[in-house]
Structures are given as C-alpha cells and as structure tokens.
Amino acid sequence: MSDSSYSDGAAAQPATRPEQAAPRLMLKGITKQYPAVRANDDVTLIVAPGEIHAVLGENGAGKSTLMKVIYGAVRPDAGEIHWEGEAVDIASPAAARKLGIGMVFQHFSLFETLTVGENIALALDEPFDLKALAKRIREVSADYGLDIDPQRHVHSLTVGERQRVEIVRCLLQNPRLLIMDEPTSVLTPQAVRKLFATLRRLAAEGCSILYISHKLDEIQELCDTATVMRGGRVTGHVKPKEETHASLAQLMVGHSLPDYTRREHNPGAVLLDVKALSVASDDPFGTSLDNVSFAVHAGEIFGIAGVSGNGQAELLSALSGEKRGLRADAVTICGKPAGRLGAGGRRALGFGFVPEERLGRGAVPAMTLSENALLTAHRQKMVSSGWINSGTMRAFARRCIEAFDVRCGGSEALAQSLSGGNLQKYIMGREILQAPKVLVVAQPTWGVDVGAAAFIRQQLLDLSASGVAILVISEELEELFDICDRIAVLAGGRLSPVRATGATNAEEIGRWMAGLFGGREGTAPSAEQPAHV
C-alpha cells in the first residue's frame, strides 16, 4: 500500500481532471446527526463524469446515509451539494431523478401488493403506458441478464428477484449518476458479469457511478477510485486496483482480518433429515420442490447453492414450519418427525432459523431489539405464567449485542435503525445464543462488511465444531466453499448430487446452478450420486 493511499478527511480527495471543468458531483461538509449516532461527520466527496467511484467502510460507517443524502431521501443537517458545478438543494428523490440521479437501494423500496411493472412505473416521472412499459422492462432486463416478469406481484418474489427489479427500475431512468448500494448481494456470478459490462458501458458513455459493496474483489475489478469511511468520517482515498484484499480490509475496519479457524470434529448422527420432499409452490410464478432429499449431520455445515427463485423460498418455508401439510417424516429434526409441526413445535425440538429477509421476517422494523429477541427466544426464561419478564428480555438483547459486536444505540434501539450488517449480526446472535441443535441460515452475510462476514462465518464454524448441524443456503459461492463440509445445488426445484467441498469447484457448481446435473438439464440426481447421504 502506498504512503499516499491513506490520509485524513477531505485532503484524500483527488484533484479534478484538467479536461473536466467541473465534477459531476461534489459534496462539502455533509453532516447528519441521528439521536443515537452521527451518521455523517463533515464528509467531502468528489465524483467525476464517467468515473466508477467506490465508497468503502464497515457496516454503520455512514455510507448508506450519505447515498440517501445524495438521492434526496435524507436531508443533511449541514453541508453543500454541487451538481455539475452548481449548488443544488436535493429536497426529494423526485428532485434527484430530475437532475439525473438514480439509486439502487440495499433494502428494497417496493410495494408488495403491486406488480413489478406497477412498481417500476411509480419511479417514472413522465407519462407511461403499462403495456409499453412491460415490453420495455422485458427488453432491458433481458439485455442486462436480469430477467424478470413485469406481471408478477412483488410479494411473490425472492430477495434476488427483488434486487433485479430495483436495478432494472433504476436503469430505465437513464441516469447521469447511478448510485448502487450492494447491487450484487444476491446475484449469480453470471449476472454480476453482465451487470459489470453494463456499468462499464454506462461509464464509457459518461455516466458517473457511485458503488457501495463489501465484496472487495468487485471493488478491485470494477472501480477506478475509492473513498474510505469509518465512523461517519472520510478517512482515506485509494485506487483499488493498486491495493490488496488485505490492505483494503484494513482500511475499512481498522485492523487485519483473522483467518478462518476450523476445529477438528467428526460428523455425528443425522440431526436434520429431509426425505422425498415435494412441495407445490403457493405462488403461481414460484418453483415447486420435486423429490428433494438430503441429510445434515451433527458437527457439519451443509451448503445449498443456487440462483434465487429456484425453490429456495419453498424449501425454507417447508423447513421452518411456515409451510404446513407435509408428510410427518418429510422433515425429521433430531430423530423426531417434524413435517406436521409448526414453527414453534420445531423450535421446541432445538431448531433455529435465520431467514433471508432481515426486516419484516427476521425482525420487526418498528420494534426494539429486546422486543425482537422475545419473538424467537421467549423460551429463554423471558415468559413466566403468561407474563413477559422485561428484565430478562433486555438482558438477553444486551448479551447478544455485546457478544456479536452489534453497533447500535442499545437494547431499546429500533431494529430499523440498524445498518443491514449490524441487524444481521443481531439476528444471527439471537439464534446462536439459544444453543440450537439444528440451525438453518439463509444468506448469512448478505450485504455484510468483510469484518462482520468473517465474524459470522467463524461463528458458524465454531457452532458446527460444537456438534450443531448447520444448513446454509447462499448465493455466495465463495462463502459456501469457505465454510461448508458438503455442498449441493438447488435448480428448478430439484437437488443436485452432493459433493464434499474439496471434491468440486466453482465451475462445476456454476453448471449445476443452470440445472446441468444428472446427465441432462433439469434431471434429478442419479442413483450413483445420491443427494441423500
């Protein structure tokens, strides 16, 4: 790392290129104070036309707040915004769009009961025809490798599909500055490649791009420059291509990342057994499960990869107890048939669950962290004779906050006030502190910074070493290869053969994600390579 790559405050900003009379965007002294935290503290940022500029920092560093200030979704308490050399007051997202600023949010801003086309239409400031718009959505989404049906209702979409809607909605506006907050969190590697090609094309045409991602390899591959934030302040400026993963991580979190520690352990008895699980999707656009079978042993991390929308939502619903009406032996937990038990009955057997949707399913946004602890951990002596023990509830929340380094305003902070990564750490901690025997985790490090991701993955490794059976469903192939003992792919509602992680590679798993396993596209595992091991 060069000596000039790390410095304090605005001095780290690069000079405007000689051929550019004015930057596309310039922020001066942006400050935003919330009751419990100063999210932005005297931030200065310069973005040139055609530049792909990364904003780096750990969860809670103030990146998302700064982007919302630029997009008009948050009003700063102090500071100036200059757009193409002119001071502007961006009072609303509509005003930002009028200037030519578009934003893809990390946490989706979609109406559940409307269709994809209707949601996209709401972001358009000019008159539109839904039929013509639907045609345009299909064309643009296909061109960018982000296929989505404009007629589908948002409530039926998976997290990955909702991410596609956000990206397509933004690209349809032909922005001059495109803000992308964790845009590839749940995209496949192939879709990421297409998106990068699109972003490079947009930049070559003069569109500026502000890019937030915790995936350092993406930052190094895509971005020209990067501004580093910590604790709401700008702390440095680097050229990512001249840095290493280690140096970028250290700039973000202030210390080097530890290597994963695997403790020696031998897989034990089967604690989660899924046999010939066939589930019809409640969503007419969903993917039904077809004869899915696998087993997860005590002390093992079993990974399931796959493109979002291939039956993951249906599988998670069947495992968690939200989907009722299964055969009793379709799901066995710790040796007891659980297919007909609800979520509470399965938790009583030692089942823990971390859903992919943090806000609304993993946590209630308008409730405090201690209240959210009660939702799944009430068996931890929080309720007695029908009465809630608020002291025990708050103590559990404080223990979770401390043990999992959750950056927040305390146990009474609202769930919606936390950054995505900190809320994820809290939800993970809430489940782990209940000492489950079986833990099912979906997208464990989605949108989480490199430091927090390393922490969460180490927690899963430690938990498996203690004898817990862990199922991880993730679209992060690198994550699955880092922590899993065995891996399979869910494609078209069918499960691929199971491989020991060391006996396969990303290329094979990538082919399986396209349904190419079992000898022909879309076929079930062969008898020679059974999924149920």
N, C-alpha and C positions, 0 to 999 in steps of 0.2 A: 504494500500500500504506500503510495507516495506521500511525502510530508504535507503536500498541499491539499490532500483529499479530505482532511478533517479540520474544521475550524468552527468558530462561534458565529451564530446569528447570520445577519444579512451579508456579512463580509464573504460568506461562502458562495454567494450568487455569482454566476458567470456574467461577464460583460455582454451586452447585446452585440450581435454580429454586425460588422461595419455595413454590410449591404442592407441591413434592416433598420429603417428609420425608427421604428417603434416595435416593442414586443407585442405579441398578440394579447397577452395578459400580464399585468403587474400588480401584485399585492404589496401594500406598505403598512406595516404596523398593525396587522389584523389581530384583534384580541376578542375573545369570547369567554365570559365567565358564567358558569352554572353554579347553583347553590353549593355543591359539594366539591367542585373541581374547576380549575381554569383550563378549559379545553384547548384554547389557542392563546399564546402569550407573545405579542409583538412579532407576528410572523410576516416575513417578507419573502415573496416568491416571484420569479420571472419565467415566463414561458414564451419561446419564440415561435413564429409561424412555421409549421411543418416539423416541429420538434416533438419527439415522444419522450416525455418527461415523467420519471417515476417519483412518487412520494413514498419514502420508506419509514418504517417505525413499528414498534411493537404495539399490541392492542392497547388502546387507551392513550396513544401518543398524540391524538388530535387530528389525524389525517382525514377521517370521515367528516368531522365537524368543519374542517377547512374546505373540503369539497362542497359541502352543503352551503357554506357561505358564498362560494363562487356561483353556485347554481340558484341562489336566492331562496333556498329552503330554510336558511338560518340567517338572522340578522346579527352582524357583529356589533360588539359594544364600542369598538374603536377601530380606526384604520381606514385606508383608502383602497379602492379598486379602480384600476385603469385598464380600459379595453381599447386596444389599438391606439394608444396614445392619449385617449380622452378619459377623464374621470367620470365614472358612472356609479349610479345607485341601483343595484340589482335588488329590487324590492320583492320579487317573487320568481318562481320557476318560469312563469309565462314571460316575464321580462327577460330572463336569461335566454330562453328559447328564441325570443325576438332578436336578441343580439347575435345568436348563432351558437349558443352553448347547450350541449346535450349531456345528460348524465345517466349512467347505468348504476343503480344503487346495489349495494351489497345485500341489504334487506329489502325485499321486493315491495313495490308500491302498486299493487294490483288489486282490483276489486274481484273478490271470489265468485260472486254470482253473475258476473258478466263474461262474455266470450273473449277470446284472445283479440279478435278484431275490434270489439267494442272498447276494450281496454286501450288498445293502440290508438283508436280514434279519439279518445279523451285527451291524448297528448298532442293532437294536431290542432293548430290554431287557425287553419284555413278550412273552408267548407270541404266536405268529403262525401263520397258515396260509398256505403258499406260494401256493396258488391265489387266495385272497382278497387276499393282498399283491400279487400280479401285477396283479390288477384295479385295485387302488388306485394302483399305480405308473403304469399306463396313464392313469388318470384325472388324476392330479396332474401328470404330465409333459405331457400334452396341454393341461391348463389353463394351465400356465406356458409353453407354447411350447417345451418341451424334450423333444420326443418321443423315446422310447427303448423298445426291445422288452425286456421283463424276461426273456425266454427266451434272449437272446443271451449267449454267453460273452464275458467281458471281453477275452480275448486277441484277439478279432476286431474290437474297437472301435478307432476312430481316437482321436486325442487329444481332439478336440472332443466326441466321443460320450462319452468317459470323464468329461470335465468335466460333462456333463449328468447322468451317474449320481451324481457327488458332490453336485451341487446338489439333485437330487431326493431323495437319501438324507437330506440334512440337513433339507429342508423337511417331510418326512414325520414328523419328530420334534416338530413344532410348538414350536420353541424360543422362549424368552423373551429370550435374547441370541443373535444369529446372527452368527458370525464368518465373513467371506468374504475369502479370500486370493486375489486375482487371479481372481475368478469369471468374468469375461467375456473372458479371454485369447483363447479360440478360439471364441467365439460369434459368430453373424452379427448385423448391426445390428438386424434384426427381432427376434431372440431377446433381445438386450440390452434393447430397448424393453419387451418383455413382462416380463423379469426386473425391470426398474426399477419397472414398475407393481406387480408383486408385492411388492417391497421397500417401496414407499411404503404399500401396503395393510397390510403387517405392522406398519410403524412406527405407522400411524394406530391400529392395534389395541393398541399399547403395547409391541410387541416392539422391543428395542434392537438396533441393527446396528452392528458394527464392520467397516469396509470398507477393505480394502487394494487399491489399484490404482495402476498407473503411468500410467493414462490420465487426464490432468488434466481433459479435458472431462467425463468421467464424474464425477469428484470434484466439479466445479463444479455440475453439473446435479443430482446426487443428494444430496450430503452437507450436513448442517446445520453441522457444525463439523469441524475437522481438527487433529490433533496432529502436529507435525513432529519426526522423529527424525534424528539424524546421529551416527554413531559409537557407537551404543548408548544415547545420551542423548536426553532430550526437550529440544528447543531452541526450541520455539515453538508457538503456538496461533493459528489463523486461522479466519475464516469464509470458506470457499472462494468463495462467491458474490460476495464483495466484493473478490476478488483477480483478477489476470490470469494467463494461462498463464505469462508470463514471471516474474512475481513468485513464483508457486508453485514453478516450476522452480528459481529461485534459492534459495528457502528449502530445497528438497530437497537440492541438490547443492553449494550454497555459491557458485555463480557463474552468470552468464548463459550460455544455450546458444548456440553458434555457429549461423549459418545454414548450410544445406547448400551446398556448393561444387560446381558442375558444371563440369568441364573440357571444353573444346571437343574433340570427337572425332567421326569419321565411322565408322559401322558398316562392318566389313570383310567378309571371307569368312564363310560359314556354318561354324561350328565344332561345333554340336550340331544334328543333323538327325533328326527323328522322322517316319517315313513310315508312314501307314496302320497305326498300332499298335492292334491289337485283342488284349486280354488278358482271359481268363476269370479272375475272382477265385477264389482258393483258399478264400475264406470264403463259405459259403452265404448269408450275410447281407451280403456285400460288394457292390461295384459294379464290374462288368466294364467295361473300356475298349472303346469302339466307334469304330474307324477314326480315331484321334487323329493329327493331323499338325501339326507346327509346326517352325520353324527359328529358331535363335538365332545371331546374327552376332557376330563379334569386336567388342568395344567396345560391346556392347549389354546392357541389362538388360531381360529379357523377363519379365513378371509373369503369373502364373496365379492368379486369384481363384476363390472357390467355397466353398460350405458344406461343412464337414467331412463325410466319408462319401460323397462323390460321385465317387470314383475317385482321389482324391489319393494314398492309400496304394498303390494298384495302380500308378499312374504312377511314383511314386518308386521302388518296387521294381523296375520294369522299367528305369528309367534307371540305377539304382545298380549293377545286375548281380546283385542278390539273386534276381530272377525269371529263371529260365533257360528255355531252349527257344524263344526268339523267333527270327524270321527274322533272318538276318545283317544285312540292310540296314534293319531296323526302327528301329535306333538307329545313327547314324553319328557318331563323335567325331573331330574334326579330319581329316575326309575318309576315315576308315577304318571299315569296317563293324564294329560292336561288339555287335550284338544277341546273339551267342552267347558273348561273353566274360563271365567272372565279374567280381566287383568288383575283384580285383587286376589283371586284364588291362585294365580300363577306366582304372584309376588310372595304369597304366604309359603310357597314351596322353595323360595330362595332365588327367584327370578328378578333380575334388574334390567332396565331398558332405558336407552338414550336414543330418542327419535332424532331424525334429521332436521326437523323444523324446531328451532330453538324457541322462537317467540310464537305462542299460541298453542303449542303442543308439548314442548319440553318445559316451558314456563309460561305463566300468565303475565303478559306485559305490565298490567296495571297493579299487580300485587307485589308486595315486598319480597325480598329474598327469604326471610324467615317464613312468610306465608307460603311461598313456593316450596320450601322444604317440607311443609306439612302435607303437601299434595301426594307425595310418594313415600315419604319417610315417617308417616304418622305412627308406624309400628315401633319406632324408636322412643317409646315411652312419652310421646307427645300428647296422647289422648288417654284419659282415665275415666271410666264410667260415663263416657259421653262428653266429658269436659276437656277442652284444649288446655294443655299446660303451656302457656305462652313463654314462660321462662326456659323450659326445655327446648321449645321450638327455636327461640332466638340463640340459645347456646349451641344447638346443632348447626345453625346457619353460620355462627361466628367460627365454629371449628372448621367448617367447610371452607370459609373464606380464608382462614389462616393457613390451613393445610395445603390448599391448592392455589395460593397466591392470587386470589381474586381481587383485582383492583376496583374498588367500589367505595361508596360512602357509608359502608357498614351494613349490618343485617337488615336494617329498615329501608335500605335503598330499593327503589323500584327496579324490577327486572329490566324494564325497557330503558333504564338509564345506563346500563352497562354496555360496553363495546361488545361486538359479537364474540370475540375470543374470550373475554372475561366471563360472559354468560355461559359459554361452552364449558369453561373450566368449572364453573359453579355446578352446572347440571351433571357433569362427569363426577365431580366430587360428591354430590348428593347421593348418587347411586353407589359409588365405591364405598363410602362410609357406612352404608347399610350392610356391608360384608355379604354380597350376593354369592350364591354358588354357581349361578349361570348369569352371564352378562351379555346382552345383545346391544351393540353400538352401531348406529348408522352415521356415516360421515363424521368420524370423531374429531377431525381437525379442519373442518370446512371453514375457511376464512380466518384461521388462527395464525398468529405470527410464528416465526420459526422457533423462538424460545418456548412459547406456550405449546406448540406442536410437539417439540422434543419432550417436554414435561409430560404431556398427556400420553404419548406413546410409551414413555418409560413407566408410567403408572399402569398401563395395560400389561406391559411385560412383567412388572412386579406382581400384579394381581394373578396372572396366569401361573407364575412360579409358585404362588401360594396354594395352587390347586383349583383355582376357579376356571370354569370352561367359558371361553370368550368367543363370540361370533362377531366379526367386524364386517360390515357391508360398506364398501367405499369405492369411489371412482378414482381415488388416488392410487395408481399402481405402485408408485414408489413407496408409499406408506405400507401397502399390503406386503410388499417384498421385504420391507424393513422389519416388520414385527410378527408376521404370520408364520406358523409352522406348516400349514397346508393352505391351498388356495384353489378355488373353483370360480366359474363364471356363470352368471345368470343371463341368458339371452332368449328372447321370445318366450319367456315363462318356463324355460327348461334349464336344467342344471348341467353344466359340462362335466367331463371327468374331473376327478380331484387329483391334484399333484402336490407332492412335497415342494415347498417353495424353492428349495435348491435344485429341484429336478425340472424346472421350467424357466421361462424367461418372458420378458415383456412382449416380445414378438409373438410367441405362441398365445399368450393371454389376450393380446390385441386381436388376433384372428378369431379366437373364441368369442370375444365380445361382439363380433359381427355374426355370430351364430355358426361359425365354421368349425364344428367339432362333431365327433362321432361318425366321420366318414363323409358326411354331406351336410349342406347348410340346414340348420334348424333341427337336426335329429337329436335324439336323446343319447346319453352316454351308452357306450357299448357294454356288453357283458364282460369283456376283457378289461374294461376300465370303469368299474362301477363308481358311482358318486357316493354310495353309502358304504363308508369304510369304517 
